[in-house]
Amino acid sequence: MSALVETVIFIFGLVALGYLAGLAGVLKDETGDALSDFATTIALPVLLFRTLATSDFGGTAPWSLWIVYFVAAAASWSVGQFVTARVFGRDGRASIIGGIASGFSNLVLLGLPFTLGVFGQAGMSVLSLIVAVHLPVMLAVSVVLFALVDKDEERTLGREIVLFLKALAVNPLVAGIVLGLIWRVLGLAMPELGMRFVDTFAAIAGPLALFAMGLGLRRFGVTANFGPAFALSLLKLVFMPAVALAMALLFHLPPLTAQVVVLAAALPTGVNPYLFATRFGTGQALSSNALTIGTILAAATTAAWLAIVQAIYG
């Protein structure tokens, strides 16, 4: 068994173990929520802090990296929104949910541990440059689009922007990113005891996030809207990484950077589309099914994309 296949099996195996723990009733749904809260509030922000504070970003071209990734995300989002509206006949608000599900990668719960497992700390350094701007950019676009089509007079663009900024200000992941960048810019040294705490939380972030994701995944399941959700999953898992690979070749990204950006684009969607669907009262089944179906299919498609980029870049 190749190291790549073994890593993919291990990563998705942790997700599967979490799912089975919930399915068998060993752990309750509330436990999954608590584990996810701990992972996203403490462990993963600490991992991001350590990566941004200590990594060597030499040789990385952030603007090229961001252009490659977000062009792929925009292309997949646009096609997903079009398909949801014109092919499956959903209204403007639900079609935005379809676009988000097609272009919003699960870079945190799945992407951070996956990249660390496949590419090590060097790959994490590249992914952290995407994560640093991913959430603000994608949420901002979502807020603006909903404000343009939403008929609820209480949801004005100004009000949604204020809520968006407040959400960012208290987001622990954003705090981890900002603090890591500040620490790096100031050139501060981490006390040995402090680094032990940081390393401890960072070490458990990946396994905990993957297990918590699987435990939470059981709650979503697959109900209605299977056809649209399957189509959106294919866009997310096949079309978006294909665009990312084409853009990476066009921009002549370094091999490691190119491989990480394609992996990031190839990840399934996360819970954010469902959160938006719940907030705006539309597309809940569509987004939850896209999450479940995409995560299941990603075990095969992500391995395929990793094999492709490794064949191209060595």
N, C-alpha and C positions, 0 to 999 in steps of 0.2 A: 504494500500500500504506500503510495507516494505521500510525502509530507503535506502537500497541498490538500489532497483528499482527506487525510487524517485530520487536518486542522478544520476543514469545513464540517466534517462529521462531528468533531468535538464541539464546535461553536453551536451548530444547530441541535446537537444532542443535549446541550444544557437547556436550550429553549424547550425541547421535547420533554425533558425531565420535569421542568416546571409545569408544563401543560398536563402531563400525566399525574403529577402530584395533586393538581386541582381536580382532574377528572376522577381520580380514585377517592377524593374526599379526604386525603391526608392533610391538606392545607386548605383553609377557607379562602374565599375571594378577598376578604378583608386583609388576610395575610399578604396576598399579592399586592394589594394597594399599599400596605405598609412597607413592603420590601422595595417597591417602585419608588415610593416617596424617599426612602433612605438612599437609594441608589442615585436618584436625580437631585436630591437636596444636599447630600454629604459626599458620597463616594466618588461619583463622576465629576462634580465640580473640583474636588481635590485632585483627581487625575488630570483634568484640564489645566489646573493651576500648575502642577508639577511639570507638565509637558511644555507649557508656554514660558515658564520661568527658567527652565533648565536646558531646553533643546537647542541644537545648533541648526538655524534655518539657512545657513549658507548654501548658495546654489539654487535656492527656490525662488521662482519668479511669481510673487503673489498675484499680480494683476493678470498674467496669463492664466494662472490656475483658476482664478475666480471667473474669468471670461469663459473658459472652457466649461467649467461646471455649470454656471448659471445660464449659458446658452442652451446646454442640454436640458436643464430643468425647465427653462421657458418654452422650449420646443415641445417637450412632453406634456407640460401643463396646457399649452394652447391646443394641442391635438386632443388631449383628454377632455378638455372643456367643450371643444367642438363636437366630438363623438357623443358625449353625454347629451348635448342639446339636440343635435341634428339626427343622429342615428337612433338614439334611445328616447328622444322626445321629452326630455326633462326640461323644467323651466330654468330661467337664468340663474337663480340662486343655487339650485341643485347642480347645475352644470359647473359652477365654480367649485363645489365640493369635488366633482369629478376631476377637475383640473388639478386641485390640490393633491388628490390621491394619486394622480399620475406623475407629479413632479416633486413631491415632498419626501425626501429619503429619511429613513430612520437612522440618522447619523449618530445619535447619542446611545440609546439602549443597545442597539445592534452594531452600529458602525464603529464606535470606539473600541469595544473589545475585539471585534472581528479584525480590524486593521492592526491592532496590537498583536493579535495572534498570528497573522499572516506576514506582516511586514516589520514587526517589532517597533521599537521606539522611534526609529527613523521615519517609518510610515505614519506613526502617530503625530509626528511633528508636521507632516504635510496635511493630514486630515484636520488637525487643530486649526490650521489656517482657513479651512472651509467652514468648520463649525463656528469659528469666531464671528462670521458674518451671516451664516446660513439662516439661523432663527430670526434675527431682525429683518433681513431682506424678505424672506418668505412670508412672515406674518404681516409685514407692512403691505405687501402686494395683496394679500388676502383681505386685509381690512379695507383697502381702497376699493377693490372690486366689489365687495359686499355693499359698501356704502353707495356705490353707483347704481346697483340694481335693487337694493332693499327699499321696500315701500313703507317700512315702519318709520313714522315721523320722529320717533324718539331716538332712532339710531342714525344720527347725523354723522357726517364725515369727521367733523371736529370732535365730537364726543367719542367716536371710535378711536381716533388718533390718541386722545388723552388716555383712554383705557389701555391702548396698546403700549404707550410709553410707561404707564404705571406698572403694567405686567412685566415689561423688560427690567424696570428698575428693581423689582423684588425677585427676579428670576435667579435662583442659585447658580445655574450654569453660566449665565452672563456674569455674575459676580466672580466665579472662578476664572473666567477668561480675563476680565478686567484686572483682577488682582495679580494674575500671572504676568500680564503684560507690564503692569506697574513695577512689579518686583524685578522683572527683567531689565526694564529701562533704568531703574535706579541702581542696578548692579548689586543688590543686597545679597548677603550670604545667609544661608539657612542654618541655624544652630543644629548641632547633631541630633539632639533630642527632638527638635521640631521636625527634622527630616524623617525621623523614625515614625512619627505620627503620620506625616504626609504619605510616606511609602506604604504604611500599613493600610490606610484607607484606599490608596490608589491600587494596591494589589488585589483587594477584594471587589473593586468596582466592576470589573468585567464579568466574572462569574455570577455575581449577585444580580447585575443588570439583566443578563441573559435568562437566568432562572426566573426572575420576577416578570420578565416579558412573557415567557411561556405560561406562567401561572395566570397572568392577566389575559392572555390570548384566549383561553378556554371560555371566558365569559362572552366574547364576541360571537364566536361560532359563524355559521353560514345559514342565512335565512332566505329572504327574498332578494331580488335583484342580482341573481347569480351571473347572468349574461353580461350586464354592464360592468359588474365588479371584476369579472374575469378579463374583459377587454381592457379595463383600466390597469389591471395587474400586468398584462402583457406589455402595455405601453411603458409602464414603470420599469419592468424587469428586462425588457428587450430593446425597445426603441430608445429610451433615455441613455443607457450605456453605449448604444451604438453611435448616437450623436456625440457623446462625450469622447469616445475613441477617435472618431473622425476629427473632432476639434483638437484633440491632443496631438494627433499626427500633423494637423495643419499648423499648429503653433509650435511644433517641435519641442514639446515638453520633455524634460529629463525622464529617463526610464522609470524611476521610482515614483516621481510625481504623476506621471501618466497612469501608471498602474493603480495608484491610490485613488485618483479622480474617477477612473472607470469603475473601480469597486464601489466608491461612494454613490455613483450614479446607478449602479446595479442593485443597490439595496432596496428592499421592499419599503412601502410606505409605513409610517408609524401611526401613533394615536392622534396626531394633530388634526388630520382631516375630520376625524370623528368628533373631536372637541369643538371644531368650528361648526360641524353639522348640528351638534347639540345646542350650541349657543344660538344659532340662527334658525333652528327648528326645521331643518330640511336635510335629506340625504343621509340620515343616520344609518339605515341598513346598507346603503351603497358604500359608505366609507368603512363601516365595520367589516363588511364582506371583503372589500379590497384589502384591508389589513390582514384578515385571516388567510385568504386565498394567496395573496402575494407572499406572505411569510412562508407558507407551505411550499409554493413553487420555487422560492428563492434558494432553497437548499440545493436544487439542481442548477438553476440558472446562474447563480453567483459563482458556483464552482466552474461552470462553463466559461464565464467571462474572465475569471482568474486564469484559466488555462489559455485562453486566447491572448490575453495581454502578456502573459509570461512567454508564450511562443513568439510574440512580436518583439518584445523588449528583452527577452532573455533572463 
